[in-house]
Amino acid sequence: MAVDRDIFGIAGPTYLNPVDWNCEHNRRSVAACLVQAVYVLERDRQLNRQSVEALAPPWWEYFHFELIRKLVDDADLSIFGAIFEFNPPSNKEASADKAPRFVIAFRGTITEKETISRDVALDLHLVQNGLHRTSRFTIAMQAVQNVASVFTGSTIWLSGHSLGAGMAILTGRNMVKKGVLLESYLFNPPFVAAPIERISDERVKHGFRIARSVITAGLAIAMKGKGEGSNQRSVADDSFNILTSWTPYLFVNPGDHICSEYIGYFQHRKNMEDLGAGFIEKLATQNSIGDLFYKALGWESEPLHLLPSADLIVNISPSPDFKYAHGISQWWQPELNLQCSKYRYS
């Protein structure tokens, strides 16, 4: 039996007719719907919903996209991503010139028996800063590179939710290093660190952040002074600086402890600069304690949550529970109460 969340006519933003591609809310909603399309594609596969019974197509067809390729995991054969091409009608709306030519979307974890084992294993790789070593990332990276190289100059978006946001961050970062900046919509991206943002007392929270920054910066200086992983550190520093030109959109909810730490991560940088401790935070923001530990052991590590620049969009509308706060559907709801902040690293 079909679940309402999968049915576009019930759960989708049917009010977006037509789409105003000049509107940030419209662009965000479409990017989120294409991620939802990937979720529903995989559930269609698992439930053997084919042809007219398939529920996924309206999630892209409503916005005049075509599905040109499914991205399939080589371990469990699940659909974890998709490439969509915009194909507007001949009487297209004027704002369609601002639409992307392609959107590459990645889903997050699906806790069904066909996918839970592989998805949770990838979640663990993400926590251990090792998502770049997985075959799913290799498939995703090749797909993004192929589209970018064949359609040079076309507007290409990346979009992902939760684990899929981590995949989008990783592919986006790698494309930046190749000189290609992709507009990226990252919904509930995981932040791998203690959820200090959940502390209600602002003074305690601020104290914890200062302590973490001082410890992280101190460890980074100590490792550099001893020459431990010096080559790795210089490469990491260069990579971080290269990423300053990339400004992804991060969509987070304070009620979601998986992603809410981004709020404090960026705000704390500004607070430390105001305190005259910008040098400490400049070191700390490029490193994490876990990353330094792995590198001290000689392990390859790539922490995804360390981003120089971003447009941070926080949904401060009430969330009934964690499931909703971490869900993709919140991002296409009308009249959201959003706080938007632009953070640029220099």
Secondary structure, DSSP 8 states (H G I E B T S, - for coil): ---GGG-HHHHS-TT-SS--TT-HHHHHHHHHHHHHHHHHHHHHHHTT--GGG--STHHHHTTTEEEEEEEE-TTT--EEEEEEEE---TT--GGGGGS-SEEEEE-----STTTHHHHHHHHHHHHTT-GGGSHHHHHHHHHHHHHHHHTTTS-EEEEEETHHHHHHHHHHHHHHHTT---EEEEES----S--GGG---HHHHHHHHHHHHHHHHHHHHHHHHHTTTHHHHHHHHHHHHHGGG---EEEE-TT-TTTTHHHHHHHHHHHHHHTT-HHHHHHHTT--HHHHHHHHTT-----TT--S-EEEEEE-S--SSHHHHT-SGGGG-TT--EEEEEE---
